[in-house]
Amino acid sequence: MQYDNEMRLEFLSKSSNEAFARVAVAAFASQLDPTIEEIADIKTAVSEAVTNSIIHGYENKVGYVKIFAGIRNNTVEIEISDVGKGIEDIQQAMQPLYTSKPELERSGMGFTIMENFMDHLEVESIPGQGTRIKMIKTIGDKENIENQ
């Protein structure tokens, strides 16, 4: 797939890296001149995806979280992946308020937030091999962009 611009980032699955990841992706997406609301949506969705990789994918182990972001026209595509434990039942995991870690006082709203803040969300996961989350957000007036 051809992008106008792209970036890749890889970091240890430590909670201290979540803020770095969200700011890095937001800075990359800023070249599309998003509104404050659009950049906040991207930052929040990235934060949720990275946090899921750290807490659920790797649990108490340290691994790598990878981020790819590509820009095409007025759209940013973001992929966040890990090679952690994977998700047994994606449909169940995507249900609002479902959490596999209630003891950590998790809200179970991560996928719901990603879905609501981005225009498109795909989740692929293989138990024992990891998870890949793909999110797409169009920046600007979607109706005008679609009619161009």
C-alpha atoms as an extended CHARMM CRD file, in Angstrom:
* protein
*
       148  EXT
         1         1  MET       CA              0.0000000000        0.0000000000        0.0000000000  PROA      1               0.0000000000
         2         2  GLN       CA              1.3880000000        3.3690000000       -0.9990000000  PROA      2               0.0000000000
         3         3  TYR       CA              1.4060000000        6.1410000000        1.5880000000  PROA      3               0.0000000000
         4         4  ASP       CA              2.2990000000        9.8110000000        1.2340000000  PROA      4               0.0000000000
         5         5  ASN       CA              4.3010000000        9.4770000000        4.4650000000  PROA      5               0.0000000000
         6         6  GLU       CA              4.8140000000        6.8160000000        7.1180000000  PROA      6               0.0000000000
         7         7  MET       CA              6.5650000000        6.1100000000       10.4100000000  PROA      7               0.0000000000
         8         8  ARG       CA              7.4690000000        3.1100000000       12.5260000000  PROA      8               0.0000000000
         9         9  LEU       CA              8.1480000000        2.9650000000       16.2340000000  PROA      9               0.0000000000
        10        10  GLU       CA              9.0820000000        0.1140000000       18.5620000000  PROA      10              0.0000000000
        11        11  PHE       CA              9.4270000000        0.3050000000       22.3370000000  PROA      11              0.0000000000
        12        12  LEU       CA              9.3950000000       -1.8380000000       25.4710000000  PROA      12              0.0000000000
        13        13  SER       CA              5.9920000000       -2.6890000000       26.9080000000  PROA      13              0.0000000000
        14        14  LYS       CA              6.3950000000       -0.4600000000       29.9320000000  PROA      14              0.0000000000
        15        15  SER       CA              3.5970000000        1.8060000000       31.1500000000  PROA      15              0.0000000000
        16        16  SER       CA              6.0120000000        4.7400000000       31.1160000000  PROA      16              0.0000000000
        17        17  ASN       CA              6.1490000000        4.4730000000       27.2940000000  PROA      17              0.0000000000
        18        18  GLU       CA              2.3900000000        4.9160000000       26.7560000000  PROA      18              0.0000000000
        19        19  ALA       CA              2.5560000000        8.7320000000       26.8690000000  PROA      19              0.0000000000
        20        20  PHE       CA              5.5330000000        8.7120000000       24.4950000000  PROA      20              0.0000000000
        21        21  ALA       CA              3.6110000000        6.5630000000       21.9910000000  PROA      21              0.0000000000
        22        22  ARG       CA              0.5170000000        8.7440000000       21.9960000000  PROA      22              0.0000000000
        23        23  VAL       CA              2.5010000000       11.9720000000       21.5930000000  PROA      23              0.0000000000
        24        24  ALA       CA              4.6770000000       10.4970000000       18.8130000000  PROA      24              0.0000000000
        25        25  VAL       CA              1.6690000000        9.3880000000       16.7680000000  PROA      25              0.0000000000
        26        26  ALA       CA             -0.1260000000       12.6910000000       17.4120000000  PROA      26              0.0000000000
        27        27  ALA       CA              2.9470000000       14.6290000000       16.2640000000  PROA      27              0.0000000000
        28        28  PHE       CA              3.1070000000       12.5340000000       13.0900000000  PROA      28              0.0000000000
        29        29  ALA       CA             -0.6160000000       13.0210000000       12.3860000000  PROA      29              0.0000000000
        30        30  SER       CA             -0.3110000000       16.7770000000       12.9830000000  PROA      30              0.0000000000
        31        31  GLN       CA              1.0040000000       17.2500000000        9.4340000000  PROA      31              0.0000000000
        32        32  LEU       CA             -2.6280000000       16.7840000000        8.3070000000  PROA      32              0.0000000000
        33        33  ASP       CA             -3.5590000000       19.9110000000       10.2930000000  PROA      33              0.0000000000
        34        34  PRO       CA             -6.1590000000       18.2170000000       12.5110000000  PROA      34              0.0000000000
        35        35  THR       CA             -8.4340000000       20.0300000000       14.9120000000  PROA      35              0.0000000000
        36        36  ILE       CA             -7.6920000000       19.8120000000       18.6210000000  PROA      36              0.0000000000
        37        37  GLU       CA            -10.5960000000       17.3510000000       18.9070000000  PROA      37              0.0000000000
        38        38  GLU       CA             -9.2430000000       15.1370000000       16.1090000000  PROA      38              0.0000000000
        39        39  ILE       CA             -5.7540000000       15.0370000000       17.6440000000  PROA      39              0.0000000000
        40        40  ALA       CA             -7.2780000000       14.2570000000       21.0580000000  PROA      40              0.0000000000
        41        41  ASP       CA             -9.2400000000       11.3720000000       19.4920000000  PROA      41              0.0000000000
        42        42  ILE       CA             -6.0650000000        9.9320000000       17.9530000000  PROA      42              0.0000000000
        43        43  LYS       CA             -4.0890000000       10.3050000000       21.1790000000  PROA      43              0.0000000000
        44        44  THR       CA             -6.8250000000        8.6260000000       23.2200000000  PROA      44              0.0000000000
        45        45  ALA       CA             -7.2410000000        5.7130000000       20.7900000000  PROA      45              0.0000000000
        46        46  VAL       CA             -3.4730000000        5.1340000000       20.6130000000  PROA      46              0.0000000000
        47        47  SER       CA             -3.2580000000        5.3010000000       24.3930000000  PROA      47              0.0000000000
        48        48  GLU       CA             -5.9850000000        2.6460000000       24.7720000000  PROA      48              0.0000000000
        49        49  ALA       CA             -4.3840000000        0.3110000000       22.2030000000  PROA      49              0.0000000000
        50        50  VAL       CA             -0.8910000000        0.6270000000       23.6930000000  PROA      50              0.0000000000
        51        51  THR       CA             -2.2250000000        0.1450000000       27.2220000000  PROA      51              0.0000000000
        52        52  ASN       CA             -4.0400000000       -3.0200000000       26.0870000000  PROA      52              0.0000000000
        53        53  SER       CA             -0.7820000000       -4.3940000000       24.6580000000  PROA      53              0.0000000000
        54        54  ILE       CA              1.1090000000       -3.6460000000       27.8510000000  PROA      54              0.0000000000
        55        55  ILE       CA             -1.4740000000       -4.8360000000       30.3760000000  PROA      55              0.0000000000
        56        56  HSD       CA             -3.2330000000       -7.6470000000       28.5240000000  PROA      56              0.0000000000
        57        57  GLY       CA             -0.7840000000       -8.6860000000       25.8180000000  PROA      57              0.0000000000
        58        58  TYR       CA              2.3350000000       -8.9720000000       27.9110000000  PROA      58              0.0000000000
        59        59  GLU       CA              0.7740000000       -9.0540000000       31.3900000000  PROA      59              0.0000000000
        60        60  ASN       CA              3.7580000000       -9.0340000000       33.7700000000  PROA      60              0.0000000000
        61        61  LYS       CA              6.3820000000       -9.6920000000       31.0990000000  PROA      61              0.0000000000
        62        62  VAL       CA              8.3200000000       -7.2050000000       29.0240000000  PROA      62              0.0000000000
        63        63  GLY       CA              8.0880000000       -7.3820000000       25.2530000000  PROA      63              0.0000000000
        64        64  TYR       CA              7.9180000000       -4.9430000000       22.3710000000  PROA      64              0.0000000000
        65        65  VAL       CA              5.0000000000       -2.8690000000       21.1780000000  PROA      65              0.0000000000
        66        66  LYS       CA              5.2050000000       -1.7960000000       17.5430000000  PROA      66              0.0000000000
        67        67  ILE       CA              3.4420000000        1.1340000000       15.9420000000  PROA      67              0.0000000000
        68        68  PHE       CA              3.0970000000        1.8570000000       12.2640000000  PROA      68              0.0000000000
        69        69  ALA       CA              1.3690000000        4.9950000000       11.0330000000  PROA      69              0.0000000000
        70        70  GLY       CA              0.7680000000        5.9070000000        7.4340000000  PROA      70              0.0000000000
        71        71  ILE       CA             -0.7760000000        8.9650000000        5.8470000000  PROA      71              0.0000000000
        72        72  ARG       CA             -2.6490000000        8.9140000000        2.5790000000  PROA      72              0.0000000000
        73        73  ASN       CA             -4.4780000000       12.0460000000        1.4380000000  PROA      73              0.0000000000
        74        74  ASN       CA             -6.3440000000       13.2440000000        4.5770000000  PROA      74              0.0000000000
        75        75  THR       CA             -6.3750000000        9.8720000000        6.3080000000  PROA      75              0.0000000000
        76        76  VAL       CA             -4.0920000000        8.4770000000        8.9770000000  PROA      76              0.0000000000
        77        77  GLU       CA             -3.8650000000        4.7040000000        9.4170000000  PROA      77              0.0000000000
        78        78  ILE       CA             -2.3820000000        3.4120000000       12.6490000000  PROA      78              0.0000000000
        79        79  GLU       CA             -1.3960000000       -0.1640000000       13.4720000000  PROA      79              0.0000000000
        80        80  ILE       CA             -0.3790000000       -1.1810000000       16.9670000000  PROA      80              0.0000000000
        81        81  SER       CA              0.8660000000       -4.7160000000       17.4520000000  PROA      81              0.0000000000
        82        82  ASP       CA              2.4660000000       -6.9850000000       19.9910000000  PROA      82              0.0000000000
        83        83  VAL       CA              3.6430000000      -10.5770000000       20.1580000000  PROA      83              0.0000000000
        84        84  GLY       CA              2.0110000000      -11.1360000000       23.5130000000  PROA      84              0.0000000000
        85        85  LYS       CA             -0.5280000000      -13.7130000000       24.6180000000  PROA      85              0.0000000000
        86        86  GLY       CA             -3.2410000000      -12.7540000000       22.1230000000  PROA      86              0.0000000000
        87        87  ILE       CA             -6.9980000000      -12.5960000000       22.6160000000  PROA      87              0.0000000000
        88        88  GLU       CA             -9.0180000000      -15.8070000000       22.9680000000  PROA      88              0.0000000000
        89        89  ASP       CA            -12.3860000000      -14.2930000000       21.9980000000  PROA      89              0.0000000000
        90        90  ILE       CA            -12.1650000000      -10.9790000000       20.1340000000  PROA      90              0.0000000000
        91        91  GLN       CA            -15.9530000000      -10.4730000000       20.0150000000  PROA      91              0.0000000000
        92        92  GLN       CA            -16.2090000000      -10.8530000000       23.7910000000  PROA      92              0.0000000000
        93        93  ALA       CA            -13.1690000000       -8.6230000000       24.3880000000  PROA      93              0.0000000000
        94        94  MET       CA            -14.7740000000       -5.8730000000       22.2900000000  PROA      94              0.0000000000
        95        95  GLN       CA            -17.9830000000       -5.8130000000       24.3330000000  PROA      95              0.0000000000
        96        96  PRO       CA            -18.3760000000       -2.6290000000       26.4070000000  PROA      96              0.0000000000
        97        97  LEU       CA            -17.4430000000       -3.1100000000       30.0660000000  PROA      97              0.0000000000
        98        98  TYR       CA            -15.8170000000       -6.5370000000       29.4530000000  PROA      98              0.0000000000
        99        99  THR       CA            -12.4370000000       -6.8540000000       31.1320000000  PROA      99              0.0000000000
       100       100  SER       CA            -10.1980000000       -9.8280000000       31.7330000000  PROA      100             0.0000000000
       101       101  LYS       CA             -8.5130000000       -7.9060000000       34.5710000000  PROA      101             0.0000000000
       102       102  PRO       CA            -11.2560000000       -6.7790000000       36.9980000000  PROA      102             0.0000000000
       103       103  GLU       CA             -8.7680000000       -6.9850000000       39.8710000000  PROA      103             0.0000000000
       104       104  LEU       CA             -6.8700000000       -4.0850000000       38.2780000000  PROA      104             0.0000000000
       105       105  GLU       CA            -10.0430000000       -1.9800000000       38.2340000000  PROA      105             0.0000000000
       106       106  ARG       CA            -10.0100000000       -1.8810000000       34.4240000000  PROA      106             0.0000000000
       107       107  SER       CA            -13.1260000000       -0.3250000000       32.9200000000  PROA      107             0.0000000000
       108       108  GLY       CA            -13.3900000000       -2.6380000000       29.9150000000  PROA      108             0.0000000000
       109       109  MET       CA            -13.9730000000        0.3080000000       27.6000000000  PROA      109             0.0000000000
       110       110  GLY       CA            -10.7110000000        0.2840000000       25.5850000000  PROA      110             0.0000000000
       111       111  PHE       CA            -12.0750000000       -1.1460000000       22.3370000000  PROA      111             0.0000000000
       112       112  THR       CA            -15.2920000000        0.8640000000       22.6650000000  PROA      112             0.0000000000
       113       113  ILE       CA            -13.2660000000        4.0560000000       23.0140000000  PROA      113             0.0000000000
       114       114  MET       CA            -11.1060000000        3.1560000000       20.0140000000  PROA      114             0.0000000000
       115       115  GLU       CA            -14.2290000000        2.4160000000       17.9610000000  PROA      115             0.0000000000
       116       116  ASN       CA            -15.9230000000        5.6840000000       18.9190000000  PROA      116             0.0000000000
       117       117  PHE       CA            -12.8880000000        7.9420000000       18.4810000000  PROA      117             0.0000000000
       118       118  MET       CA            -11.6860000000        6.5250000000       15.1540000000  PROA      118             0.0000000000
       119       119  ASP       CA            -13.5190000000        6.0360000000       11.8510000000  PROA      119             0.0000000000
       120       120  HSD       CA            -12.5420000000        2.3780000000       11.4910000000  PROA      120             0.0000000000
       121       121  LEU       CA            -11.2100000000       -0.3090000000       13.8360000000  PROA      121             0.0000000000
       122       122  GLU       CA             -9.9680000000       -3.8240000000       13.0440000000  PROA      122             0.0000000000
       123       123  VAL       CA             -8.6480000000       -6.2850000000       15.5990000000  PROA      123             0.0000000000
       124       124  GLU       CA             -6.7250000000       -9.4090000000       14.6570000000  PROA      124             0.0000000000
       125       125  SER       CA             -5.3400000000      -11.7450000000       17.2670000000  PROA      125             0.0000000000
       126       126  ILE       CA             -3.9450000000      -15.2450000000       17.5160000000  PROA      126             0.0000000000
       127       127  PRO       CA             -3.7390000000      -16.7300000000       21.0170000000  PROA      127             0.0000000000
       128       128  GLY       CA             -0.1130000000      -17.2620000000       21.9460000000  PROA      128             0.0000000000
       129       129  GLN       CA              1.1480000000      -15.1220000000       19.0480000000  PROA      129             0.0000000000
       130       130  GLY       CA             -0.1120000000      -11.6050000000       19.6190000000  PROA      130             0.0000000000
       131       131  THR       CA             -2.5450000000       -8.9340000000       18.5450000000  PROA      131             0.0000000000
       132       132  ARG       CA             -2.7170000000       -6.3010000000       15.8060000000  PROA      132             0.0000000000
       133       133  ILE       CA             -5.0480000000       -3.3210000000       16.0240000000  PROA      133             0.0000000000
       134       134  LYS       CA             -5.6310000000       -1.1870000000       12.9330000000  PROA      134             0.0000000000
       135       135  MET       CA             -7.3430000000        2.1760000000       13.2750000000  PROA      135             0.0000000000
       136       136  ILE       CA             -8.1870000000        4.7070000000       10.5840000000  PROA      136             0.0000000000
       137       137  LYS       CA             -9.1390000000        8.3720000000       11.0110000000  PROA      137             0.0000000000
       138       138  THR       CA             -9.9780000000       10.8720000000        8.2870000000  PROA      138             0.0000000000
       139       139  ILE       CA             -8.9480000000       14.4100000000        9.1440000000  PROA      139             0.0000000000
       140       140  GLY       CA            -11.1280000000       17.3290000000        8.1140000000  PROA      140             0.0000000000
       141       141  ASP       CA            -14.6390000000       17.5790000000        6.7210000000  PROA      141             0.0000000000
       142       142  LYS       CA            -15.4010000000       13.9790000000        5.7390000000  PROA      142             0.0000000000
       143       143  GLU       CA            -18.2770000000       14.9330000000        3.4290000000  PROA      143             0.0000000000
       144       144  ASN       CA            -16.1450000000       17.3550000000        1.4110000000  PROA      144             0.0000000000
       145       145  ILE       CA            -13.2510000000       14.8780000000        1.2460000000  PROA      145             0.0000000000
       146       146  GLU       CA            -15.5170000000       12.0630000000        0.0160000000  PROA      146             0.0000000000
       147       147  ASN       CA            -17.0070000000       14.3180000000       -2.6850000000  PROA      147             0.0000000000
       148       148  GLN       CA            -13.6190000000       15.3560000000       -4.1070000000  PROA      148             0.0000000000
